[in-house]
Amino acid sequence: MRRFALLMPCLVCLVSACQEETPDSKPDAPATKVDDNVTADPVASIPSQENPPPELLSREQIHEGWVSLFDGQTLFGWKANNDVNWRVEEGGIVADTGEPGLLLTTVPFANYELRCDFHLEKEGNSGIFLRTVADPQDPSKDCYELNMCDSHEAFPTGSLVARQKVEVSIEGDGAWHTFDVSVNGPKVVVKLDGQVVIEFEDTTANPLTNGFIGLQKNAGRVAFRNVFLKPLGMLAMLDDEQGEQWSLIGGSKCLVEVSKGTVRLTDGPGYLESYDTFSDFVFQAEARTNAKNINSGFFFRAMVGDEDKPANGYELQIHNTFANGDRTQPDDYGSGFGTGAIFRRNKVRWVKPNDKEWFAITLVAHGPRFAVWVDGYQVTDIEDDRKPNKNPREGLRLKPGHLSLQAHDDKTDVSFRGLRIGKYPTDSENSPD
């Protein structure tokens, strides 16, 4: 990634930053598409005022970049590849009938740490599939299959099927255990209950670079809980040693203050745009609005901005308001989108953050699919099914575009820090508009 100097017009002020606040975007009817998600009990498991999401991650873990792939209530963000009876019971993902199959994340991941608790009944057979295709046929080519099956003669619990067998005797059946896995480049390191059991390096001609995470039901009852992921290989986009990588779009009226890796935008409208472009990526940052009802956002895959068209991109909304004391009712622009929504495309299922407090955002953009976590909790999982268009406001854009930070209006006061991004190894630079 290139390094750049921060180029500012004379109206921009560079001083030490401290406090913050933000604004957002223009209304339009949301068009949510989440119907390919598997959901457990459609009534009891949906987050509500009476049934709020559990706090599964600590503030320290959230700050470090961890997200929950399983929210403890629903199977939001997952998709089954057959008719296995996946469901949520007692805060865990459970399955026990049907032909062998996978419950898959709806977005792929490349380099990451994964933590997952599992419980497999005696003589059962299951696994966790890493960098897998949706319907793997050959574990020596299609995935890294972390096996859970004490009775498997060739590749017992803790082994990578068809790749590497554990050298220690493991008893994993019949009790809760924890896998901690690092998948980074060609290396896969597996810990079981804190003990390293596999150190594998893929030296084949075609090592896997990214793919879905899959939970397997093969034989017997299996349960999973505390499924957490932290992206690896992220590059900082604004820190003291690296220098700044952004410029203010022409016509912007906002003030910009940069200090110690934190950028503050006030008195918009205005847009701070990245020099580099990105198509398929994982982006993480922390944001803080410093007054009530502030409106701001991150734009991505955006066309080059100018005074007339400053923000032709997808927008990850920042607006923490909600109606009737109910966080399932985002209240920006009446119909509501909420912090973590892809503006105009969906409504978040829970407004997680509060104004005047730092909160973390993780955005995965891969092809037409977008997933967003706020403070580690997934609020968005959508697919853009519109016809292709070079302008994401008008249709699907897969080609790389800029990122930009928004100061929406003259009441804006918002701060960002910890900006970092990781491109997928198969970044679709040549995808059609």
C-alpha positions in Angstrom: 0.0 0.0 0.0 1.4 3.5 -0.9 2.2 6.1 1.7 1.0 9.6 1.2 1.0 13.0 2.7 -2.3 14.5 3.9 -3.3 17.2 1.3 -5.6 19.9 2.7 -7.1 23.0 1.2 -6.6 26.2 3.2 -10.0 25.9 4.9 -8.8 22.9 6.8 -7.2 23.2 10.2 -4.6 20.7 11.4 -4.5 20.8 15.3 -4.4 18.4 18.2 -7.8 16.6 18.4 -9.7 15.5 21.4 -13.6 15.6 21.3 -16.0 14.5 18.5 -19.5 14.3 16.8 -21.1 13.2 13.4 -23.9 13.4 10.7 -25.3 11.1 8.0 -27.1 10.8 4.6 -30.1 11.4 2.4 -33.2 9.2 2.8 -34.5 6.6 0.5 -36.5 3.5 0.9 -34.4 0.6 2.2 -34.2 -2.6 0.1 -33.1 -5.3 2.5 -32.0 -8.7 1.3 -31.2 -11.2 4.1 -33.6 -14.0 3.2 -30.8 -16.6 2.7 -29.9 -16.4 6.3 -30.8 -19.4 8.5 -32.7 -18.2 11.6 -33.7 -20.4 14.5 -37.0 -19.7 16.3 -38.3 -16.7 14.3 -40.0 -15.2 17.3 -38.2 -16.0 20.5 -34.6 -15.7 19.2 -34.9 -12.3 17.4 -33.3 -9.5 19.4 -35.8 -7.3 21.2 -36.1 -5.0 24.2 -37.1 -8.0 26.2 -34.5 -10.2 24.7 -31.4 -8.0 24.0 -28.2 -9.5 22.5 -25.9 -11.0 25.0 -22.5 -9.3 25.5 -20.1 -12.0 24.3 -16.9 -10.0 24.0 -15.1 -7.8 26.4 -14.3 -4.2 25.6 -10.6 -5.1 25.3 -11.4 -7.9 22.8 -13.6 -5.5 20.8 -10.8 -2.9 20.7 -8.4 -5.7 19.5 -10.7 -6.3 16.5 -12.6 -9.5 17.6 -16.1 -10.1 16.3 -18.7 -12.7 17.1 -19.7 -14.9 14.2 -22.5 -16.4 16.3 -24.6 -13.9 18.2 -25.9 -16.4 20.8 -29.5 -16.0 19.8 -29.9 -16.6 16.0 -28.1 -18.0 13.0 -27.9 -14.5 11.4 -24.9 -14.4 9.1 -24.9 -18.2 8.4 -26.1 -20.3 5.5 -26.6 -24.0 5.4 -25.5 -26.0 2.3 -28.2 -28.7 2.9 -31.1 -29.7 5.1 -29.3 -30.4 8.4 -31.5 -29.2 11.3 -29.3 -26.4 12.5 -30.9 -24.4 15.3 -30.0 -22.5 18.5 -30.4 -24.1 21.9 -29.3 -22.7 25.2 -26.9 -20.2 23.6 -25.3 -22.7 21.2 -25.6 -23.8 17.6 -26.9 -27.3 17.5 -27.6 -30.0 14.9 -28.3 -33.8 15.2 -30.2 -35.0 12.1 -29.8 -34.9 8.3 -27.1 -36.0 5.9 -23.6 -34.6 6.6 -23.6 -30.9 5.8 -22.1 -27.5 6.7 -23.4 -24.3 8.2 -21.3 -21.6 6.5 -20.5 -18.0 7.1 -22.1 -15.9 4.3 -18.9 -14.1 3.7 -15.4 -15.6 3.3 -12.3 -14.8 5.3 -8.6 -14.9 4.5 -6.2 -14.5 7.4 -7.6 -14.7 10.9 -7.6 -16.1 14.4 -10.7 -18.2 15.2 -11.9 -19.3 18.6 -14.7 -21.8 19.0 -16.1 -24.0 21.8 -17.6 -27.4 20.7 -19.4 -30.3 22.2 -19.6 -33.6 20.3 -21.5 -36.6 21.6 -19.6 -39.9 22.2 -18.7 -41.7 19.0 -19.8 -38.6 17.0 -18.2 -37.1 14.0 -18.0 -33.4 13.1 -15.5 -30.7 12.2 -14.7 -27.0 11.5 -13.9 -26.2 7.9 -11.4 -23.4 7.2 -11.1 -21.5 3.9 -13.7 -23.8 2.5 -15.8 -23.7 -0.7 -19.5 -23.9 -0.1 -19.8 -27.6 -1.0 -16.4 -29.2 -0.5 -15.8 -32.6 -2.1 -12.1 -33.1 -1.4 -10.5 -32.0 1.9 -7.1 -32.2 0.4 -8.0 -29.5 -2.1 -11.3 -27.7 -1.2 -10.7 -26.7 2.4 -8.7 -27.2 5.6 -11.0 -29.6 7.6 -10.3 -29.5 11.4 -11.6 -32.8 12.5 -13.7 -33.6 15.6 -13.9 -37.4 15.8 -11.9 -39.4 18.4 -12.7 -42.7 16.7 -11.3 -41.6 13.3 -8.4 -43.9 12.6 -6.6 -41.7 10.0 -7.3 -38.2 11.2 -8.7 -38.1 14.8 -9.8 -35.0 16.7 -7.5 -32.0 16.2 -6.1 -33.3 12.8 -6.5 -31.6 9.4 -8.2 -34.2 7.3 -6.1 -35.5 4.4 -3.3 -33.0 5.4 -1.8 -33.6 8.8 -2.6 -36.0 11.7 -2.2 -35.0 15.3 0.7 -36.6 17.1 -0.8 -36.5 20.6 -3.7 -38.6 22.0 -6.8 -36.5 22.3 -10.2 -37.2 23.9 -12.6 -34.6 22.5 -15.9 -36.5 22.6 -18.6 -36.0 25.3 -17.5 -32.7 26.8 -17.0 -29.0 25.9 -13.6 -28.1 24.5 -12.1 -25.1 22.8 -10.3 -24.7 19.5 -8.0 -21.7 19.0 -6.9 -21.6 15.4 -4.6 -19.2 13.5 -5.0 -19.2 9.7 -2.3 -16.9 8.3 -0.9 -17.2 4.8 0.0 -20.9 4.2 0.2 -21.7 7.9 -2.5 -23.2 10.1 -1.8 -23.5 13.9 -4.4 -25.3 16.0 -4.6 -25.3 19.8 -7.0 -27.5 21.7 -7.8 -26.3 25.2 -4.7 -24.2 25.1 -2.3 -26.9 23.8 -0.8 -26.7 20.4 -1.8 -29.9 18.5 -1.2 -28.9 14.8 1.4 -26.7 13.1 0.7 -27.1 9.4 2.1 -25.3 6.3 0.5 -25.8 3.0 3.3 -26.3 0.5 1.1 -27.7 -2.3 1.0 -26.0 -5.7 -2.4 -24.3 -4.9 -2.6 -23.3 -1.2 -5.9 -22.0 -0.2 -6.0 -18.2 0.4 -9.5 -17.5 1.5 -12.9 -19.1 1.9 -15.9 -19.6 4.2 -15.8 -20.9 7.7 -18.1 -24.0 8.0 -19.4 -25.9 11.0 -20.0 -29.5 10.2 -22.7 -32.0 11.3 -21.6 -35.4 10.2 -22.7 -38.1 12.7 -24.3 -37.6 16.1 -25.3 -34.4 18.0 -22.9 -31.5 17.8 -23.0 -28.1 19.4 -20.9 -24.9 19.0 -20.7 -21.7 21.0 -18.5 -18.6 21.5 -17.5 -18.5 17.8 -15.2 -15.5 17.6 -12.9 -14.2 14.8 -10.1 -11.6 14.6 -8.9 -10.6 11.2 -5.1 -10.8 10.7 -2.8 -9.0 8.2 -4.5 -5.6 8.5 -2.6 -2.5 7.4 -3.0 0.8 9.3 -4.4 3.6 7.3 -3.7 6.5 9.7 -1.0 6.3 12.4 1.9 8.4 13.6 4.7 6.4 12.0 3.0 5.7 8.6 1.8 9.2 7.6 -1.6 10.1 6.3 -3.2 8.5 3.2 -6.1 10.8 2.7 -7.1 14.0 0.9 -10.0 16.4 1.3 -12.4 16.3 -1.7 -12.7 19.7 -3.5 -15.6 21.8 -2.2 -15.5 20.3 1.3 -16.2 22.8 4.1 -15.4 20.6 7.1 -12.5 21.1 9.5 -10.0 18.3 9.9 -7.9 17.7 13.0 -5.3 15.0 13.1 -3.5 13.9 16.3 -2.0 10.6 17.4 -3.8 8.4 14.9 -7.1 10.1 15.5 -8.9 12.2 12.9 -11.7 14.5 13.8 -14.2 16.0 11.3 -16.3 19.0 12.2 -18.5 21.6 10.5 -19.4 19.8 7.3 -20.3 19.0 4.7 -17.1 17.4 3.6 -15.3 14.1 2.7 -11.9 12.9 3.4 -11.0 10.4 0.7 -8.3 7.7 0.5 -5.7 7.7 -2.2 -5.8 4.0 -2.6 -8.7 2.0 -3.9 -10.1 -1.3 -2.7 -12.7 -3.9 -4.0 -12.8 -7.0 -1.7 -11.5 -6.2 1.8 -12.0 -6.3 5.5 -12.0 -2.8 7.1 -11.9 -2.0 10.8 -12.1 1.3 12.6 -13.4 2.9 15.8 -15.7 5.9 15.7 -17.2 8.3 18.1 -20.0 10.9 17.7 -19.7 13.8 20.1 -23.2 15.0 20.3 -26.8 13.6 20.0 -28.3 12.6 16.6 -25.1 13.0 14.7 -25.0 11.7 11.1 -21.8 10.4 9.4 -20.5 7.4 7.6 -17.8 5.5 5.8 -18.0 5.3 2.0 -16.4 2.5 0.1 -15.9 1.4 -3.6 -16.5 5.0 -4.3 -15.9 6.9 -7.5 -13.4 9.7 -7.3 -15.1 12.5 -5.5 -15.3 16.1 -6.7 -17.3 19.2 -5.7 -20.4 18.2 -7.7 -20.3 14.5 -6.8 -18.4 14.0 -3.6 -19.7 10.7 -2.5 -20.8 8.2 -5.2 -20.1 5.0 -3.3 -21.6 2.5 -0.9 -22.2 4.1 2.5 -21.8 2.4 5.8 -24.1 4.6 7.9 -23.3 6.1 11.3 -26.4 7.3 13.1 -27.1 6.1 16.7 -30.7 7.3 17.1 -33.6 4.8 17.7 -37.3 5.3 18.4 -39.5 4.4 21.4 -36.5 3.4 23.5 -36.2 0.3 21.2 -32.8 -0.4 19.6 -34.5 -2.5 16.9 -36.1 0.7 15.5 -33.3 2.9 14.0 -34.8 6.4 13.7 -32.6 8.3 11.2 -34.8 9.6 8.4 -38.0 8.2 9.9 -37.9 4.8 8.2 -34.5 4.2 9.7 -31.2 2.6 8.7 -29.0 2.8 11.8 -25.3 2.6 12.5 -23.8 -0.3 10.5 -26.4 -0.3 7.8 -25.4 0.0 4.1 -27.4 3.2 3.6 -30.5 2.8 1.4 -29.9 -0.9 1.2 -30.8 -2.3 4.6 -31.9 -1.5 8.2 -29.8 -2.7 11.0 -31.4 -5.3 13.4 -30.0 -3.6 16.5 -28.6 -0.1 17.1 -25.6 -1.1 19.2 -23.6 2.1 20.0 -24.4 5.2 22.0 -23.5 8.8 21.1 -20.4 10.3 22.8 -18.9 6.8 23.2 -16.2 5.0 21.1 -17.5 2.0 19.2 -15.9 -0.4 16.8 -16.9 -1.2 13.2 -15.9 -4.2 11.1 -16.9 -4.2 7.4 -16.5 -7.1 5.0 -17.0 -6.3 1.4 -16.6 -9.3 -0.9 -18.2 -9.3 -4.3 -21.8 -8.3 -4.0 -22.0 -9.4 -0.3 -21.6 -7.0 2.7 -21.4 -7.9 6.3 -21.0 -5.4 9.2 -20.3 -5.8 12.9 -20.7 -3.0 15.4 -18.9 -3.6 18.7 -18.4 -7.2 17.6 -22.1 -7.8 17.0 -23.3 -8.4 13.4 -26.0 -6.0 12.4 -25.9 -6.3 8.6 -25.7 -9.2 6.1 -26.9 -8.3 2.6 -26.2 -8.9 -1.0 -26.5 -6.2 -3.7 -28.6 -7.9 -6.4 -29.0 -4.8 -8.6 -27.7 -4.6 -12.1 -24.0 -3.5 -12.5 -23.2 0.2 -12.5 -20.0 2.1 -12.1 -21.8 4.3 -9.5 -22.8 2.3 -6.4 -25.7 4.7 -5.8 -27.2 3.4 -9.0 -26.3 -0.3 -9.1 -23.8 -3.0 -8.2 -20.2 -2.1 -8.3 -17.5 -4.7 -7.9 -14.5 -2.8 -9.2 -12.1 -1.1 -6.7 -13.1 2.3 -5.3 -12.0 4.8 -2.7 -12.8 5.0 1.0 -14.0 8.2 2.4 -14.9 9.6 5.8 -18.0 11.8 5.9 -18.8 15.0 7.6 -22.4 15.2 6.7 -23.4 18.7 7.6 -22.6 21.8 9.7 -23.5 20.0 12.9 -21.0 17.2 12.3 -18.5 16.4 15.0 -17.1 12.9 14.7 -13.8 11.2 15.4 -12.2 8.1 13.9 -9.2 6.1 15.0 -7.6 2.7 14.5 -8.3 2.7 10.7 -7.0 -0.5 9.1 -7.7 -2.6 6.1 -6.9 -6.0 4.7 -7.4 -6.9 1.0 -8.4 -10.4 0.0 -5.6 -12.3 -1.8 -7.9 -12.7 -4.7 -9.0 -9.0 -4.8 -11.3 -8.6 -7.8 -9.4 -5.8 -9.5 -10.6 -6.8 -12.9 -14.3 -7.4 -12.1 -16.8 -5.7 -14.4 -18.5 -2.6 -13.2 
